[in-house]
Amino acid sequence: MQYDILIRGGTVVDPSQGLHAERDVLVSDGRIQAINDSHTAVEARHVIDARGLFVVPGLIDLHVHVYTHAPLGLDPDSLCAAGGVTTMLDTGSAGSYNFDAFRRDDIDPAETEVLALVNLSRIGLIAADLGELVDPRYSDPEGVVATIRRHPDVAVGVKIRAGTHIIGAGEQGWRHLRQAIQAARDSETWLMVHIGECPMSIPEIVNELQPGDCITHCFKGGSTRVTNDDGMIHSAVRSAAERGVVFDVGHGYGSFCWDVAEAAISQGFEPTTISTDLHTQNIHGPVYDMPTTMSKFLMLGLSLDRVVEMSTSSPAKVLGREDDLGTLRVGSVADIALLESHTGQFQFTDSYQHSRVGETLLTAAATIRRGSIVPGGGGTRMRHYSESP
């Protein structure tokens, strides 16, 4: 039998199967056909020499902005090639008034699988700099539910950005948060809450959430954090994680702080999922792509297997897609990322212009989406040596 693609001699890292070993991966008809001991004699139309590379399930970025008619939107397919991301979740770029256009112009034409959360604000992020819910007339919980019911295959949940400058202060802010929660319940989906300078405390927010709901920007600094003023994880935050509330990184331009991340991880509090919050303002730093964001957690002391899990099988579970995404199981869709690990002294920057030095930088060497090799790769624009080599 001749296969479509043979990925030969790479180190396969697939936490969904507890696999970390040198293997050959065989692909045909858009599916994983076999994972063999290396150097088994087979024929394939395309052979990728993966010696020295990590072969992992296609990465799942649980926080991006790819509605190109919104001010921050990026092209999803370019992110796929550059970062090894084969599935991405747009987090509230569109609301009930513009979701149909988002799907028509960006979701459906993309080769990358794009899923989306519907913003409580009917205009999404079209006027994000003005605060999409400061005027409460923009809140449309009924429209959110109707939109999800109209697009059940791609609209998978609800999004609210819960900063005071976005949803309003006091009772208005609380009313918007509760409307978003109710929209998630009425649509039988889940809610992602963007935190930062909120009109309520983080313990108050997480106490309103159910298992499967999500806090994004979980290592953000500022006035509302997962840590208290002594740098300790709030007991309510730890309890929420234990009962199944998701804590997502959502790095972004202003939402990832080394001090908060280091304090949390030192106390055994790890994120559920690693994501980028990629948009036009951070794609050339400090975020760049998923592999760079993953590298930061290697620098923070997490193992490669754990970092891959947080970027593949864990977000697949959040999406309820663990049977067909975030895995290299035989028979699953052939979404695959080949990652190159570079060793050196690399400078990594958080969202507050603070830097740390790490010894490992991951880049995307190649990406396969639905069994097709995606042109392009990660390049070196994210590589910053701590001093001249």
N, C-alpha and C positions, 0 to 999 in steps of 0.2 A: 504493500500500500504506500502511495506517495501522499505525504501530508502537505498542507499549505505552508506551514511555518515550523521550523525546528529552532528552538532556543537552546543552544548547546553549551554545557559546561558552567553555567552560572550557579551561584548559591541561592537556592530557592528559599525564601522566607515567607511562610504562609501561616500566621498565627491561627487561622480558622481550622487548620489541620495539625497544629503543633509541629510544623515542619520547618527545619532549618538544616539544609544539607545540600550538597552538590547534586544537581539533577538536570536532566534534559526535559524540556516542556514541549509537547507536540500539539499543534493547533490545526484544525480543519473545520470548514463549514461554520466558522465563527465561534467555535466551542473548544474548550480544553479537551483533548482526546486522550492524553496520557501524560504521566510524569514518570520518566524512566530513570534508572541508574545511568549516569553519564557514560557516553561513548557506546551506547547500544546502537547497532547498525540499523539506520532507517534512512529513507529518502524523503526529501522535502523540496518544494519549489523555491523557498527562501530559507536560508540558514543564517541565523544570527549568532555570532561567536560571543558568548556572554561570560567568558572566562574573566575573573576579576570583578564581576558585577553581581549585584543583588537583583534577583528576579522576584518581584512581589506582585500581589494583586494590584490591579489598577487603583490608584489612589482616589479617595472620595473626599472632596473638600466640602465641608458642611456649612461654609459661609463664604459666599462670593457675591459680586454684583455684576450681572451680565446683561442687564436691560440697556441696550445701546442708545435708547432715546432718553434715558435718565442721565444726569450730569456725570455720574461716577461709573457708568457702565463700560465693561470691557467685552471684547470678542471671546466667546467661550472656547472656540476651537483653537485659538492661539495659546490659550492657557493649557489646553490638553497636551499639546506637543511640548511646550516649554517645561511643564511641571509634572508630567506623568499622571495627570488627573483625568480619569475617564468618566467620572460622575461628579457633578457639582450641584450644590443647592444655592440658588439665589434667595437671599434672605430679605424679602420685603421691598425689592426695588419698585414693584408695581402693586397697586391696590385694585379695588373693584372697578374703577373707571378705566383703567388702562391695561388690565391683565390680558384681555383678549388680544390687544396689539402686541404686547410682549410675547405672547405665545406665537402669533403669526410671524413676527419679524425676527425673533431671536431663538426661541425654544425649538420650534419645529424644524427650521433650516439647519440647526447645528448637528454635526456628526457626534459631538460629545453629548452624553445624556445630561440634560439640564432639567432639574426639578426646581420647585419654587415654593416659598411661603408667601402668603398674601398679606400685605400690610393692612393694619386696621384703618389707616388713613386711605381714603378713596383715591388719592392722587399718588400714593407711594412716595418715592423719593424725588419726584419731579421738582419740588421746591423745598428740599431738605434743609437748606441753609436758613429757611424762614421758620422751621419748626412745623412739621407736618400735622400736628394735632394741637398746637397752641390755640387755634380756632377750633372749638369742639364740633363745629358743623362739618368738619372733614371726616369725623369718625363714622364708619359705616359697618358696624358688626353684621347687620343683615346681608349687606352686599358681599362681605367676606365669605359667609356661609354659602350664598348663592354661587359665588365664583368657584369655590372648592367643589361644589356639587356639579358645576358645569364642566370642570376640568379635573376629574378625579385621578387621572393618570399622571398628571404633572403637578397639580396644586396640592401639596401634601400637608399643609399646616398653616399656622397663623404667626405673624410677626408684629411685635411692638417694640419701638425704641423708647425706653422708659426714662430718659433724662427729663428733668424739669423743664429745660429749654425746648423740649420736643412735645411733651404731653401736657404741660401745665403744672402748676403747683397745687398743693393741698388737695381738696376734695375732687377737683377736676382731674388731677393726675390719677388719683385712686379710681375714679369712675372709668377712665380710659383703660387702666390695667384690668379692671373687672370686666369691662366689655370685651377685651381681647381674650381673657380666660373663657368667658361664656361662648364666644365665637368658636374657640377651639373645642369646647364641649359639644356645642350644637352641631358642629361639622364632623364630630367624632374623629378629630385629628389631634394635634398637639400644638403647644405654644412655645415660641422662642422669644425670650425677653433679653433685649440689649440693656445692659446696666451701665451706670456712670452718671454721677451727679443727679441721682433720682430724688423724687419728692418723698420717698419712703425708704426705710433701711433695707439692706439686703436680707436680714432675717425676716422682716415683714413680707418681702416679696416671696422668698422661697417657701414660707409657710402657707402661701396661697396656691402653690403649684402641686401638681400630681405627678406620679411616675410617668416618665416619657416626655414631660415638659422640659425646657432647656433654658439655662442661663448661658448666654454667650458673652464674650469679653471677660471670662471668669478671672483673669489675672490683670485686670485693669487697675490702675492706681486711682488717685483722687479721693473724693469725699465718701463714696459708697463702694466698698470693697468686700471681698470675701473674708478679709482679715479685719480684726479690730485694731484699735489704736496701739495695742501692745504687739501687733504683728501675729496674733494668734487667730487661727481659723474659727469663725463663729460656730458655736455648737449647733445652731440651727442649720447652717450650711452643711456641716458634716452629716447631720441627721437626714437632710434632704437628699444628699448623695447616696446614703445608705438605703433610702427607700425608693431610689430609682430616678431622681431628678438628674438630668444630664448637665454636665458642666463642660462647656465648649470653649476653646481658646479664643477664636476670632481675633487674631493678632491685630490687624488693622493699623491705621496711621496713628491712632491715639489710644490704643486699648490693650497694650501689653507692657507690663512693668516688671523688670528683673526682680526688684525687691519683693514684690508680691508673689511672683512665681517661685522664687527661691525659698521664701518663708513657707509657702504652702507645701512644696515638695519636701522640705526638711521635716515637716510634720506628718508626712505620709499622705497628704492630700494631693492626688494627681488628677489631671483633667480626664474627662471621659473620652473626649475627641480633640484632635488637633485640627485646626482650620486656619485659613489665612485672612478672611475679610478682604480679599483682593479687590481693588478698584483703581481708578485712574491716578489717585493721589499717592499710592504706596507700591505700585508694581515695580518701580525702579528704586525701591528702598523705603522703609527698612524691611519690607516683607519679601518681595521678589516672587516667591512661589512656594508651593508645598514642601519640596525637599529642603529648602533653606529653613523654613519654619520647623520642620522635623529635626534638622541639625541642631537647632537651639535647645531642643529637649534632650538630645544626646549630650550636649554640653552641660545640661543641668543634672546629668547623672542617670537618666533613664536608659534602659538597654535598647538595642536596635529592635529586638523582637517586640518590646512594649511600644516603642514609637511606631512601628509598622502596624501593630494592632490598633492603636489610636487613630490611624490614618486609613484603615481598610475595614476590618471586620467590625470594629466598634461603631463607626458611623453607619455601616450597613444595617446594624441592629437598630440604631435610632430611626432609620428610614423604614424599618420593617422589611428589609430586602436581603437579609443575611443568606437566603437560599441561593441568590443569583448574583450578588455583588460582594466585593471585598473578600473573594476567595479564589483559589486556583483548583478547586475540586474538579475532578473529571466530570464533564458534562455541563459545567457552568460556562457562562458567556466568557469569551476570551478577551477580557480586559486585563492588560498586563503592563506593569511599569518596570523598566530596567534602570536601576539606580547605580551610579558610580560613586564610590566613597573616596574622597581625597583626604590625604593626611597632611597636616601642616599647622600653622598658627593663624587661625582665621578670626577676623573681627566680626562679631554679631552685635547688632544694635536693636534696642527695644523701641517703643513708641515715644520715649521721652528723651531721646538722644543720648542715652547711656549705653556704653559698650561693654562687652565681655569677650574674652578670647577662648575659642574652642579649638579642638584638635581635629575635628572631623567635619567635612562639608559634603553633603549629599547633593548630587545633581542628577537630572533626568537624562540618561544616555539614549533611551529609545522608549517609545510608547506604542502599544498595540490596543486598538479599540475595536471591539466586535470582530476580532480575528484579522483586522487589516493593520498593516504597519503605518503609523502616522508620520508624515514627513516632518523633519525638524527635531530639535532637542533643546537642552537647557542652556547651552552656552556658558560663559564665564562672567557675566555682568554682576553676579551676586558674590563673586570671589574677592574678598578684601583681606589681604595678608595683614597681620598685626604690625609687621615691620617689613621693609623691603627684603625680598628673598635674595 
